[in-house]
């Protein structure tokens, strides 16, 4: 697809140099750079957005009642206030 974009002069000059050295078109150089940037950002986003696994196969000790404040205080060794 043909499109028009504004590119910094120094960046375009560097792309032209790379294009000449690698015997490729400027379009293919820009496509590769854009594709690499977009896919790298996408992969970084996926990697950083993964949540840690907090799976726990255990459970409460037998006889623990989370709704009994006095029993919990006793188990935790806290003096009743």
Helices and strands as residue ranges (DSSP letters): H 9-22, H 26-49, H 69-75
